[in-house]
Amino acid sequence: MADDTDLRFALQVTGTELADTPPPEDSPLGRLRLFAAAHPDVKLNAGHVRQALDGRAFGGDL
């Protein structure tokens, strides 16, 4: 990333950064990752993302 000026600019403009560690398990992305690892047969979709963002428990196929 050190040489990618466009990416650095985009991150600066949006006020974001790239993480080099996994997300916390209690974050929405962390919960999605844990669910996906525990249920490899389930294809994640927008419903799962909404549940993670809302902090709700995950169902199977949505």
Residue pairs with C-beta under 8 A, 6 or more apart in sequence:
1 7
1 8
1 18
11 17
11 18
22 30
22 33
23 29
23 30
23 33
24 30
25 31
25 34
28 49
28 52
28 53
28 55
29 52
31 52
31 58
32 44
32 48
32 49
32 52
35 42
35 44
35 48
35 52
35 58
36 42
36 44
39 60
42 60
42 61
43 61
45 62
47 59
47 62
48 58
48 62
51 57
51 58
51 59
51 62
52 58
